[in-house]
Amino acid sequence: MQKEIRRAAIVRRPHRDCCSLSESVEKTLAERGVVSVSLEASLSEDGSYSYATAGLENVDLAVSLGGDGTLLATARLFYGTGIPVFAVNSGTFGFLTAISRDEILRAIDALFLGQAEFEERLMLTASVRRGGSRQGIGEFRALNEVVVTQQGMPGMLSLDAWVNGEFLCGYRADGLIVATPTGSTGYSLSASGPILMPTLDNMIITPVCPHSVASRPFVVGGGDVVTIRVGSCRVRPFLSIDTQESMALEEGDEIEVRRAPHPLTLVRSSERSSLEVLRTKLAWNSSPGTLP
C-alpha cells in the first residue's frame, strides 16, 4: 500500500443488507484509524443514479456495496482520483463486483498488510459534437459501454462508424455499442459480442440487431478513436452511458469515443480469478482436463 489511508467513502444501495454490511466495513476501517463517509446511491426510474457528494474531499479509498450498477456509478463518481475501489457484490449476480460480502473484511485486512493486488480497467470518454462543430456539446465517462440506441418505439437507426478517421461500416441496426473489456460481459455480450479478459487494452464495436448478417462485432485497440455519425432516422436516437446516463441525439450528431485519460483501479479478489467468475456466472460446468 503506497499511500496511507485515512478517509474512505462507502457507496451503497439503500437497502437493509447493504446498510448492515456498510456498518461492518465502517467498524473494520475505524479500528485502523480510518474515517468513513457513506453515500446512498439511489436508482431513479430513468436508470440514473443519484447521491449526495458532500464530504468526499481527500478520500483515499472507495468501497462499492451493491451490484455492478453501484460500481459503474462509483467509477464515474471517483473518476480521475486514482484511488483504489473495492467492488463488493451484495446481490445475486454480478460480473464486475468479484469480491463477495463474506470476503470484504479479509480483503481489507490484506490491503492494510500490503498484500492486496490491484488491476487497472480501461474507461471511455464519449464526446458529442453537433452541427459539424468541433466543439463538444456533451462529454461522458463510461466503465462498461457507450451506446447509440433508439428511444420510445422500436425502430432501425442509420449509423456510420469510423476508426481513426477511416470509414469502417454503415450500420442499419437497433443500435451500436462501443464497449470496454470490462463491459464485454454486459450489453455487448447480449448482442453477441466477444468476451475479453478485463485488463486488455481494447474496445469492442458491436451492432445491436443489425439488418445485415455481415455486420459483425469488431475489436479495435484501446488507443484507437471510434467516431459514430447519426444518419436519418424515423425514431429518436439517444446516447446511453453505462445504462445510467443519457443524452438525446439529432441527425448529423457525431459521437467520438476514445480511451479515457485515467483508468479505474480495482482491488482484486484474492479468492477468485476473472476466469472463475466467468465459469460461475455463465455456468461453464464441463469437467477440467489434466494439464500435460
C-alpha positions in Angstrom: 0.0 0.0 0.0 1.8 3.1 -1.2 -0.5 5.7 0.3 -1.7 6.0 3.8 -5.5 5.5 4.0 -7.1 8.0 6.4 -10.5 8.6 4.8 -12.8 6.2 3.0 -16.0 6.6 1.0 -18.6 3.8 1.1 -21.1 4.0 -1.8 -24.1 1.7 -1.1 -27.6 0.9 -2.2 -30.2 2.0 0.3 -31.5 -1.5 1.4 -31.1 -3.4 4.6 -28.3 -5.8 3.5 -26.1 -3.1 2.2 -26.6 -0.9 5.3 -25.7 -3.8 7.6 -22.6 -4.6 5.6 -21.7 -1.0 5.5 -21.7 -0.8 9.3 -19.3 -3.8 9.5 -17.0 -2.2 6.9 -17.1 1.1 8.8 -16.2 -0.6 12.1 -13.3 -2.5 10.5 -11.9 0.6 9.0 -12.4 2.6 12.2 -10.3 0.0 14.0 -7.5 1.0 11.7 -7.9 4.7 12.2 -9.9 5.3 9.0 -12.8 7.8 9.0 -15.7 6.7 6.7 -18.4 8.6 4.9 -21.4 6.8 3.5 -23.2 7.7 0.3 -26.5 6.1 -0.7 -26.7 5.5 -4.4 -30.4 5.7 -5.3 -31.6 4.3 -8.7 -34.2 6.5 -10.4 -36.9 5.4 -12.8 -34.9 6.5 -15.8 -32.0 4.3 -14.7 -29.7 7.0 -13.4 -28.0 7.0 -10.0 -28.2 10.0 -7.6 -26.2 10.5 -4.5 -25.1 13.3 -2.2 -21.4 14.1 -2.8 -20.7 16.2 0.3 -17.7 15.1 2.3 -15.8 13.4 -0.5 -12.7 15.7 -0.1 -9.4 13.9 0.5 -10.8 10.4 0.1 -8.1 7.7 -0.1 -10.3 4.6 -0.6 -13.7 3.8 -2.1 -15.9 0.8 -1.3 -18.8 0.0 -3.6 -21.5 -2.1 -1.9 -24.3 -3.4 -4.1 -24.1 -4.8 -7.6 -22.5 -4.0 -10.9 -24.7 -0.9 -11.2 -23.3 0.6 -8.0 -19.8 0.0 -9.2 -20.5 1.7 -12.5 -21.8 4.8 -10.6 -18.8 4.7 -8.2 -16.3 4.5 -11.1 -17.7 7.7 -12.6 -18.1 9.5 -9.3 -14.4 9.0 -8.4 -13.1 9.2 -12.0 -9.6 10.7 -12.2 -8.8 10.4 -8.5 -6.6 7.3 -8.8 -8.0 5.9 -5.5 -8.5 2.1 -5.3 -12.0 0.8 -5.3 -13.3 -2.3 -3.6 -16.2 -3.7 -5.7 -18.3 -5.8 -3.3 -21.2 -7.9 -4.6 -24.1 -7.9 -2.1 -26.6 -9.2 -4.7 -27.2 -12.4 -6.6 -25.5 -11.7 -9.9 -22.5 -9.6 -11.0 -19.6 -9.9 -13.3 -17.8 -6.7 -12.1 -18.2 -7.0 -8.4 -16.0 -10.0 -7.9 -15.4 -9.6 -4.1 -18.1 -11.3 -2.1 -19.7 -9.9 1.0 -18.1 -12.7 3.0 -14.6 -11.7 1.6 -14.6 -7.9 2.1 -13.3 -7.9 5.7 -10.4 -10.2 4.8 -9.7 -8.1 1.7 -9.5 -5.0 3.9 -7.0 -6.8 6.1 -4.9 -7.7 3.1 -4.9 -4.1 1.9 -3.6 -2.8 5.2 -1.0 -5.6 5.4 0.3 -4.6 2.0 -0.8 -7.9 0.4 -3.6 -6.6 -1.8 -3.4 -6.8 -5.6 -4.7 -4.2 -7.9 -5.7 -4.1 -11.6 -6.5 -1.2 -13.9 -9.6 -1.2 -16.0 -9.9 0.9 -19.2 -12.6 3.6 -19.1 -14.0 5.5 -22.1 -14.6 9.2 -22.9 -17.6 9.9 -25.2 -17.7 13.4 -26.7 -20.8 14.6 -28.7 -20.5 17.2 -31.5 -23.4 18.8 -33.3 -23.8 20.8 -36.5 -20.4 20.0 -37.9 -18.7 21.9 -35.0 -15.5 20.6 -33.5 -16.7 21.8 -30.1 -18.4 19.2 -28.0 -21.8 19.7 -26.5 -21.5 16.9 -24.0 -18.8 14.7 -22.6 -19.2 11.4 -20.6 -17.2 8.7 -18.9 -18.0 5.0 -19.1 -16.6 1.9 -17.5 -18.8 -0.6 -19.4 -20.1 0.9 -22.7 -21.2 3.8 -24.8 -24.4 3.0 -26.8 -26.2 4.8 -29.5 -29.7 3.4 -29.5 -33.4 4.5 -30.0 -35.9 6.0 -27.6 -39.5 5.0 -27.4 -40.9 2.8 -30.2 -38.5 0.2 -31.7 -37.0 1.1 -35.0 -33.9 0.9 -37.1 -31.2 3.5 -36.9 -28.8 4.6 -39.6 -25.3 4.9 -38.2 -21.9 5.3 -39.8 -18.7 4.4 -38.0 -15.0 5.4 -38.5 -11.9 4.1 -36.7 -9.1 6.7 -36.6 -10.7 8.7 -39.3 -11.0 5.7 -41.7 -14.5 4.6 -42.6 -15.4 1.3 -41.1 -19.1 0.5 -41.8 -22.5 1.8 -42.3 -24.9 0.1 -39.8 -28.6 -0.3 -40.1 -29.4 -1.6 -36.7 -31.3 -1.1 -33.5 -28.1 0.5 -32.0 -24.4 0.4 -31.9 -22.3 -0.4 -28.8 -18.7 0.6 -28.0 -17.7 -1.5 -25.0 -14.6 -1.8 -22.9 -13.2 -5.3 -21.9 -14.9 -4.8 -18.6 -18.1 -4.2 -20.4 -17.7 -7.1 -22.7 -19.8 -9.2 -20.3 -22.6 -6.6 -20.4 -24.8 -5.3 -23.1 -22.2 -6.2 -25.8 -22.4 -9.9 -24.7 -26.2 -9.8 -25.0 -25.7 -8.5 -28.6 -23.4 -11.5 -29.4 -20.2 -9.6 -28.8 -17.0 -11.4 -27.7 -15.8 -11.8 -24.1 -12.4 -10.2 -23.4 -10.2 -10.5 -20.4 -11.0 -7.4 -18.4 -7.4 -6.0 -18.2 -6.9 -5.9 -22.0 -6.4 -2.6 -23.8 -9.2 -2.9 -26.4 -12.6 -1.6 -27.4 -15.4 -3.7 -29.0 -17.8 -2.3 -31.6 -21.0 -4.3 -31.5 -24.1 -3.7 -33.6 -27.5 -4.4 -31.9 -29.8 -6.5 -34.1 -28.2 -5.4 -37.4 -30.2 -5.5 -40.6 -27.3 -7.3 -42.4 -25.7 -10.5 -41.2 -22.4 -9.1 -42.5 -22.4 -6.5 -39.7 -20.3 -8.3 -37.1 -18.7 -7.3 -33.8 -15.2 -5.8 -34.3 -12.4 -5.4 -31.8 -10.1 -2.4 -32.1 -7.1 -1.2 -30.0 -7.5 0.8 -26.8 -5.6 3.7 -28.3 -7.9 3.9 -31.4 -10.7 6.5 -31.8 -14.2 5.4 -32.8 -16.5 8.0 -34.4 -20.2 7.4 -34.9 -22.4 9.7 -37.0 -26.1 9.6 -36.7 -27.9 9.4 -40.0 -31.6 10.0 -41.0 -33.8 8.0 -38.6 -37.6 7.6 -38.1 -37.0 7.0 -34.4 -35.4 9.3 -31.9 -31.8 8.3 -31.2 -30.1 8.9 -27.9 -26.8 8.2 -26.2 -26.6 5.8 -23.3 -23.7 5.7 -20.9 -23.4 2.5 -18.8 -27.3 2.5 -18.9 -27.2 5.2 -16.2 -26.7 8.5 -18.1 -28.3 9.5 -21.4 -28.5 12.4 -23.9 -30.9 12.9 -26.8 -29.3 12.9 -30.2 -30.1 14.5 -33.6 -29.4 13.6 -37.2 -25.8 14.6 -38.0 -24.6 14.3 -34.5 -21.1 12.8 -34.1 -20.0 10.8 -31.0 -16.3 10.4 -30.6 -15.3 7.5 -28.3 -11.7 7.0 -27.1 -9.8 5.7 -24.1 -10.3 8.0 -21.1 -7.1 9.6 -19.7 -7.5 7.8 -16.4 -8.3 4.1 -15.7 -10.2 2.7 -12.8 -8.1 1.0 -10.2 -9.8 -2.1 -8.7 -8.8 -4.1 -5.7 -8.6 -7.7 -7.0 -10.2 -10.6 -5.3 -7.6 -12.9 -3.7 -10.1 -15.8 -3.6 -11.3 -15.9 -7.3 -9.9 -15.0 -10.7 -11.7 -13.4 -13.6 -11.9 -16.8 -15.3 -13.5 -18.3 -12.2 -16.1 -15.5 -12.1 -16.9 -16.3 -15.8 -17.2 -20.0 -15.2 -19.6 -19.4 -12.3 -21.7 -16.7 -13.8 -22.0 -18.4 -17.2 -22.4 -21.9 -15.8 -19.4 -23.3 -17.7 -19.6 -26.6 -15.9 -17.6 -29.0 -18.1 -15.0 -31.0 -16.1 -11.5 -29.8 -16.4 -8.9 -32.0 -18.0 -5.4 -32.6 -16.8 -2.5 -30.4 -18.0 0.3 -32.4 -19.6 
